[in-house]
Amino acid sequence: MNLQRIFGLLFCLFISNELLAQQTDSAYVRENYTKIERQIPMRDGVKLFTSIYIPKNQSKKYPFLINRTPYTVAPYGEDKYKLSLGNFPAMMREGFIFVYQDVRGRWMSEGTFADIRPQVVGKKGKTAIDESTDTYDTIDWLVKNVKGNNGNAGIYGISYPGFYSTTSLPNAHPALKAVSPQAPVTDWYLGDDFHHRGTLFLMDAFSFMGSFGVPRPKPITPDKGPKGFQFPIQDNYRFYLEAGSVKNLKDRYFADSIKFWNDLFKHPNLDTFWKSRLITPHLTNVKPAVMVVGGFFDAEDAYGTFATYKAIEKKNPGANNILVAGPWFHGGWVRSDGSFLGDINFGKTTSIDYQQEYELPFFKHYLKGDGDFNASEANIFVTGSNEWKKFNTWPPQDVETKNLYLQPNGKLAFEKVGRTDSWDEYVSDPNNPVPYQDVIQAKRTREYMIDDQRFAARRPDVKTYQTDALTEDITLTGPVLANLVVSTTGTDADYVVKLIDVYPEDAPNPIPNPKNLIMGGYEMLVRGEIMRGKYRNSFEKPEAFVPGAITKVNYPLPDVAHTFKKGHKIMIQIQNSWFPLADRNPQKFMDIYQAEPQDFQKATHKIYHDVHNSSFITVSVLK
């Protein structure tokens, strides 16, 4: 029997087991929970549709475990049950009063929806509502109206529901004892989902808003609701390139029908529209226990995980606030066993570790008073060495800050180069942008966050720098800072910096190897980030580049936790497009949302690496 047939049979077995597990869980929910549906009134009179699953065993009282979501609490009807409750089956079997709520203005809830609704400061009167007041009013109603509760409530959620988890913290209800924002949407301008450092993340914004952003005229169930956008081309690189510009996409497919897409066009800079939607400035006087969770390889909200944790730490020195971060894609800590991502195997079922050691004990302890929960301040899975590490702070304090200097001839070293007048020169053409992955795809994959970068290194418009083979392990933890010295013949430019782990040439291939991977020389992406150059000094006030002038472009990449093993190499790649992940920069100073196809022009770029103008990457090396 050939390998392809073996893997086909294994896949069928996996699917069969998954379906059996779902059927088993569905039966468990029906046999052990009673479902009720209620329209819970908010202080302004708007009612929010809420599904409540109450344990049938009434021999003891239970805490509430709440999930507030814009993605529907389906199925609707008190005789129709979810297949499972909570983030994973062990939570369901532990026993909580599970509460699912359509947030204001979504699906069967009344009111008007607002994306990442701004907080109201100095609330006065019943009409001064935000997500914090809606959460407070929900908990207050539940505690007073659902029998058999023990007076405690917890909130959890991944992604957008992670945002709603975070918003429960300001002026929290006294019954709220434990909150877990997981991959929380936090900053849609600097690093989550739709913008990175002022750059529009084109694929995610367009595909998401093409369905999620379609207006809902009245409370409605998903089967009767608006339908998502249907792509006419199944090659995402071609679809977005042939559109010609972001403006063309809007004019051709959305017109003025998608409110948030219109907002993007109205607010290209970091103005009050974006600042008002930041929840982090409001995370003061935090009283519930908090466990922030996220993945280092989360394509959507890696930024929000660390930004939320750090904001709570900074504003609440005495708060009970911890961090758990692993080698996961978006929600991978409950949507997979966490043993691998893409081509990279982590050697452990990291998601099972998390569920058993962190999430379930966290809620049991703080909501039921059951068991000890002795997690460290920062509980981090370090890839490369593939081990869980516990730290007293995040970023860790026991580190040495070092600079990795770009050098001539594609070299990278911790020592500064001694030459003068040294640079690399190349041409970037936005009409032939660097792809973010090396395959034809209809949708953006989650694996790009960790994928092999050898395809990019072959392009003349990607500059590559690497160390010699390492003589000992080097573990990087915490922030990575790009410090570039550049020039361009244009008046604007994007800069993409990628931190990469280069495997030795004798690295063994996996066994079995159905994808025919060649791991010798594999270039694993550890972290990548883009910066729109015109925002290099201010996101509020963009500045043109002076053609030919030597200019500094400095910016942070999201945090990392990775060991570069002995015999491996550290690589840095620099490029000026990352398409269609990020929208194209026309390489001239303008409002890119108004760019026409003819505005996109070639530019010649220089990256400097000499004694006077040193480009380098700052990293924190764990001692």
Secondary structure, 3 states (H helix, E strand, C coil): CCHHHHHHHHHHHHHHHHHHHHHHHHHHHHHHEEEEEEEEECCCCCEEEEEEEEECCCCCCEEEEEEEECCCCCCCCCCCCCCCCCCCHHHHHHCCEEEEEECCCCCCCCCCCCCCCCCCCCCCCCCCCCHHHHHHHHHHHHHHHCCCEEEEEEEEEECHHHHHHHCCCCCCCCCEEEEEEECCCCCCCCCCCCEECCEECHHHHHHHHHHHCCCCCCCCCHHHCCCCCCCCCCCHHHHHHHHCCHHHHHHHHHCCCCHHHHHHHHCCCCCHHHHCCCCHHHCCCCCCEEEEEEECCCCCCHHHHHHHHHHHHHHCCCCCEEEEEECCCCCHHHHCCCCEECCEECCCCHHHHHHHHHHHHHHHHHHHCCCCCCCCCEEEEEECCCEEEEECCCCCCCEEEEEEEEEHHHEEECCCCCCCCCEEEEEECCCCCCECCCCCCCCCCCHHHHCECHHHHCCCCCEEEECCCCCCCEEEEEEEEEEEEEEECCCCCEEEEEEEEECCCCCCCCCCCCCCCCCCCCEEEEEEEEEEHHHCCCCCCCCCCCCCCCEEEEEEEEEEEEEECCCCEEEEEEECCCECCCCCCCCCCCCHHHCCHHHCCCEEEEEEECCCCECEEEEEEEC
